[in-house]
Amino acid sequence: MSKRIIAIVEGLCEQVFIRELFAPYLATQGIYLSGRLVGKPGHKGGTRSWLSVRNDIFAVLKSDLSCLCTTLFDYYKLDRDWPGSAQYTRFTCSEYHFKH
């Protein structure tokens, strides 16, 4: 039995990432993944409030009871109202030091 997963994505890059990288592999496992850019028509991506994204997630789940739902958002400029936001810190590339 195959499974379907809809990934709520932040923007077009994340949507392409899902389509080109994850979806082909998962399809070989019987899991069909698609990225859905949500928001108002014409929205090209970028951060949105948690409440807005939460509403989009609920709309997806209500519209298709047979699918699973996940998200793909990066932390860059993520609003502080997102769950768990206190657990990540904001830094610039110049502040980050790679350990070798």
N, C-alpha and C positions, 0 to 999 in steps of 0.2 A: 504494500500500500504506500503510495507516494504522499509526501507531506508538502505543504505550501507555506512559505514564510514571506511576509511582506516586511521589508525594512523601511522604516520612516527615516528619510535622510535629510541632511541639512541643506545640501546644494547639489548642483550638477556634477561636481567632481566625485562626491560620495556615491551618486547614482551610477556613474560610469564605473567606479571602483567595484561596486556590487556586481554590475552586469558583466564586466570584463574579467574580474579576478575570482570572486567567490562563486557566482552562479554556475559557471561551467563545471567546476569541480563538484559542487554539491549535486548537480543534476545527475552525475554518474552514480551518486549514492541514493537516488530517488527522492531528493529534496529539491524543491523548486523555489528559488529565491528571486525576488524582484525588489528593486528599490523604488520607493514612492516619495517623490518630492512633494511635500505638503505645504499648504499655505494658500494665500489668495492667488487667483490667476495672475500670471506675470511675475510672481515671486521667484527670484533667481537664486535664493539661498541666503545663508547668513544666519546669525543667531536670532533666536526668538525666545520669548518668555516661556517658562515651563508650562504655565496655564494654557497657552496657545498650542503648544506641542502636545500636551496631555489631551486636549480636546480632539486633536487630529488622530491621536492613537486610539481613543475611544471610538471615533467615527469609523476607523478602519476595522476595528474589532466587531463593531455592531453590523457593519455592512457585509461581512463575510465570516460567519461563525465557524467555518471549517479551516481557517488559516491561523497561523501563529503570527505574532508581531514582535519585532525588535527595532532597535534604533541604531543609527550611526551618525554621531555628532562629535566634532572635536571640541576640545576645551577652550580654544582661542575665543576670547570675548564672550564666553558662555555666561548668561545672566546668573546672578547670585541666588535667584529664586529656585533654581533647579535642585532636586533632591541630591544630597551628598556634596553640594558645592563647597561646604566648609572643609571637606577632606582634600581638596586640591588647592594648589597655590598658583598664583600668577607669577610668571617670570618672563624676562626677555631672553633672547638667545645669548646676549652678551653676559648674562648672569649665570648661564648654565655651563658647567664644566664637565666634559666627558672624562670618565676614568678609563684608562687603558689597562 
